[in-house]
Amino acid sequence: MPCSEMEDEESRHYRARLNHTFVLFAMAGLACFLLFDYFQVPDAWPTLWLGRFLLLGVCVLCVTLLRRQPRRPDDIALLGAVCANLYFCFGATMIQDAITLSLWNLSFSTSMLIAMPAWLVWGWRYQLVSSLPLILGYLPLFLWLSPLSLKDLAGAGGAYMIATMIMAPALAHARSSTFLRTVKLRRALEVRNAELSHMNQQLLTQQHELEYRANHDLLTGLPNRRFGFDFLERMLAESTSTRQCMSILFVDVDRLKHVNDSFGHAEGDRLIQLVARSVGLAAGEDGLACRLGGDEFLVVMPGACDMASQQATTQLMRHLQEQRLQQQISFPVEVSIGRVTHDPVLQGDVDVDDLIHIADDRMYRQKRARRRAMAGANDPQA
């Protein structure tokens, strides 16, 4: 019989495990009733035992097949159920006492027609097929082989058997429908969770992108003015509390307007990016380089004394010229740098505006000195 109700591999394995557990319980029940056969049916117990051991062998075969995680677990359980019902039919014909027959009918009907469809996850068609030996063979075999009459059978649980055979497909359908709805809801939940996870990932990506755009300069990739000033405030407060030096470099690109007007804005952007790489290198691992806007950059170096800031300045200038040669830039690449070292032990407390003002003033003094030097070099009277 095709197992069209369950195409999901995980659900099929779950059904196989469930059927495997039920068959193990059935084997335990068969073993327990060996004493019933011996004491309640003394004339036929060897035959009943032979049937039970044959049925236990079928159960062992079913367990072996189910342990291999089959693709058709319900068909394997159906094999065991049909064999059990056949055994029930033949065993009932050997009982000669109406009370014993009542116990036989009630116990077997309860286990095979109520417990099994309530425990297993299979459709009502499987339950009908498993009950076919009872529906088609029980009454003819009883009339042919049993010494008891139909009246005895009716009083020995016959009505209960008929009722349970009607109830069994309904129980199987209810159990299977509930399981299928659970599987459907689980799959829908998995799909929904995957969609939500994807949406959350997109939101996180967008959030990171927005945060990056809010805190970085898109042309150079360096942190922007706001991020740089926040970092400077934190480092200045840390320098004051730990009584350690810190230095800043205020960097201004010389003659950027001339480059834009003479060589185009693309070359001007190229110059800005070149300077950005150099100031980023000068900041080091613990420091921060940011673009303040236009042609201005700020380098914050926590823990750097005057000598370290001077070395960073020299490194910055050297790296600029190395890049100019490597990229074969035709115009001069020059910057003016205002360098400030703050020593909280010697200088006391200062704020960010004080440091920026001092650095900016020193930068412009260097820029004016360079312009006077260039003007003097071009003056034929000098």
N, C-alpha and C positions, 0 to 999 in steps of 0.2 A: 504494500500500500504506500503510495507516495507521501512524503512528509512535506506538503506544500505550505503548511502553516508557519514553519520556522525556516527561514532562509539565512538568518543571522548565525554565524559560526559560534559566537559566544553563547547565544541562547540554546543552540543545539547541544553544546557541551554541558550546559547547565541541566538540560533535560536528561542527558546521558547520566550525569552524576545522580540526579534524582531517581531515575529508574534503577540505577545500580544500588542505591540505598534501599529502595523498596524490595528488590529481589533478595537482598541480604536479610531483611526482616521476614520475608516470606519463607526463606530457608529456615530461619529460627522457629517460625510457627510450625512448619512441617515437622521439624524435629521434636517439638514439644508435644505434638499429637500422636507420637509413637506410643506413648503410654495409654492414651485414649483408645487406640486401636487394640492394644493388648488386653486391657481390662474390660472395655465396653463391647467389643466384638470378638470374643474369644474363639469363635468358630472360623473366622476369616482373617484374623490378624496377620498371618504370614503373607497372604495375598495383598492385604492393604499395605503392609510394610514394603513389599516388593514394589508396589506402585509408588509409595512415598520416596523410596530410594531412587527409582527411575526419575521421578519428578525433581528430586534434589540434584540429580545429574544434569537435567535440563537447566536448572537454575544455575549450576556451576558454569555451564556453557554460556548462558546469558551474561553472567557476571564477567566472564573472560572477554566476551565480545564488547561489553559496555566499557570495560577498563581501557580498551584501545581507542576510546573516544570516536565512536563510529559516526557516520553521517546519517544513519537511520536508527536512532535509539528507540523510537516507538515501535518499530517493526520487531526489534529484539524482545522488548517487553511483551509484545503481542504473542510471540511464540511461547513464552512462559505461561501467559494467561490462558491460552487455548489448551495447552497441555494440562494445566491445573484444573480447568473446568471439565475436561474429559475424564480426568481421574476422579473428580467429584461425582460425575454421573455414574461411573462404574462402581465406585465405592459405596454409593447409596443403595445400590441393588443388593449388596451383600449383608446389609443390616436387617436383622429379623425382629428388632424391638422398636416400637413406635417412639418411645421416649429417647432412645439412643439416636434414632433417625431425626428427631426434633433437634437434638444438640448438634448433630452433623449438619443439618440444613441451616440452622441459625448461625453457627460459627462460620461455615463456609460462605454463606450469602453475605454476612456482614463484612468479611475480609475481602471477598472478590467483587462484590457488587456495590459496596459503600466505601470501604477503606481505600480500595485501589483507585477508583475514579476521583476520589477526593484528594488522594496523595499525588498521583501521577499528573503530568501535564500532557494529556492527549485529547483529541477531539472525540465527539460522540460517535463518530463512525468506527473508530478503533474500539470503543467500548461495545458497540453492537457486534462487531466481528468477534471480539473475545467472548461474548455471551452466546454466540451461535450454538455451541455444543449444548448449553443448557436449554436454549429455546427449541432446538430441533431434536435433540437426542435424549434429554432427561426422561420425559414422560414415556416414550416408547421403550426405552431400556428398563424403566421401572416396571412397566406392565409386563414385560417379557421375562425379566429375571428376578424381580423382588417377590418374596413370599407375602408381602403386605398388600393391602388393597388401596384403591384410590381414596377411600374414606380415611384410612390410616395416614396416607400421605397428606391429605388436606389438614388433618389435625396435627401433623408433625412439621408444621412450618411451611406448608405449600403456599398458603396465601402470602406469607411473608416473603417467600422467594419471588412470587409474581410481582409484588409491590416493589421489591428492590430491583428487579430487572427493568421495571419502568423508570425507577428513580436514577439508575446508574448512568444512562446517557445524559440525563439532565445535569447530574453532578459533574460528569466529565466535561460537558459543554460550558458550565459555569466556571469550572476551574481553568479550562483552556482559554476561555474568553478573558478572564481576569488576567491571566498571564500574558496574553497577547496585548491587552491594553497597557499593561505595565511595560512591556517591551517597547511598544509604540511611544509611550510617554517618555521612556528613558532615551530612546533615539532622538525624539524631538528636543528633549532637554540637552542632549549632547550637541545637537546642531545649534541650539540657541546659545549654549555656553561657548561653542566655537565662534559663533558670530559676535557674541559679547567680548570674547577675548580678542578677536580681530579688531573690533571697534576700540577697545581699550588700548590696544597696541598703536592703532592709528592716532588716538587722542594723545598718548604719551609721546609719539613721534612729533606730532604737531606742537605739543607743549614744549618739547625740547628745542624744536626749531624756533618757536616764538621766543623762548628764553635766550637762545643763542643770538637771534636777531636783536633782541632787546639789550643784550650785554656785549655785543661784538660789532666791530666795524666790518662791513661786508667786503670792502675792497682789499683790506690787508689781512683779515682774520684775527686781528688783535682785539683785546677787550676795548670797549669804548670809554668815553670820558667818565660816565657815571660809574661804571664798574671800577675803573682805575682809581677814581677819587675815594670810593668806598674802601678799596684795598689800602690806599694810602692812609686813610683815617685809622683803620684797624692796626696797621703796622706802626703808625706813630704812637698809638695808645700802648701797644705792646712794648715799643722801644722805651717809652717813659716808665712803664711798670717794671721792666727788667733791667733798666739803666744800661742798655746797649745802644751802640751807634746805629744809625741808618743813613742811607744816602739816596738822593734822587738826581736824575739827569733830566733837564728840560731841553728837548731837542727840537730845533726848527730847521726845516729844509730851506737852503738858500736858493734863491732865483727860480722858484717853482713856476712863477708867472711867466718868466722868460722862456722856460722850457715849453710850457703850454702854448705860448704864442708863436714860438719859432719852430717847434717840432711836432706840435699837436698834443691834444689831451691824452691820447693813448700813451705817448711817451711820458707825459706827466704822471699818469697813473703807474706806469712802470717804475718811475723814479720813487714814487711813494712806497710801492711794494718792496723795492730794493732797500730803502731805509728801514722799513718795518722789519724785514728779516734781520738787519744788523742790530736794531735796538732790542729785538727779541733775544738775540744771542747775548747781548750785553747784560740783560736782566738776570741770566743764570737760572738755576733750577728753583731757587727759593724766592726769586724776585718776580716782578711783573712789568711788562711793557704794554702800554696802551696808546691808542691814537686819540688825542684830544680833539681833533678836527682839523680839516684843511691840511696844513703843512707842519703841524705841531704834534710831538710825541712826548710821553712821559715814561721814565724808567724808574721804578721803585726797587731799591735793593736793601732789604732788611739785614741788619747785622753787618753792613759794609762800612768800614772806616774810610777816612780820606784817601789813604793809599789804594784801597780796593776800588774806590770809585774812580780814581785816576787811571788805574789799570783797565777798568771797564770802558772808560772813555777812549783810551788808546786803542783798545781792541775794537771798539765800534768804528773808529776812523779807519783802521787798517782793513777791517772787513768790508767797509764800503768801497775802498779802492780795489780790493781783490775782486769784488763782484763786478765793478765797472770794467775791469780788464777781462774777466771771464765772459761777460755778456757783450763785450765790444761796444760799449756805450760811447757815442761820439761827443756828448756834452759833458762838462764837469759835474761831478757828484760831490757836493759839499753840504755840510750842516754846521749850524752854530749850536753850541751846547752850554747850558747853564748848569753847573754842578754845585750841589749843596750837600754837605754832610752835617747831620745833627747829632751832637753828643749831649745827651740829657744830663750827664754828670757836670759838664763844664758850662752848658748853655741854659740849663733850666727848661721849663716847659714852653713849647711853641705850638701853634696850631697849623692846620693844613694851609690856610691862606698865607701865613707868614712864609712857610717853605716855598710855596709856589711863587710868591712875590719876589723872594730873593733869587730863586732860580731863574725866573723870567728876566729879572734885571741883569743878571750876569750873562744870560744868553744874548740879550740885546747889546750889552757892552762888547761882547766878543764879535757880534755881527758888525757893529759900527767900526770896531778896530780893523776888521778884515776889509771893510769897504775903504777905509782911509788908506790902508796899506796898498790896496789895488789902485786907488786913485793916485797915490804917490808913485807907484811903479809906472803908471801910464803918463805921468806928467813929465815932459821933456826937460823942464827946468829943475826937476828934483835931483 
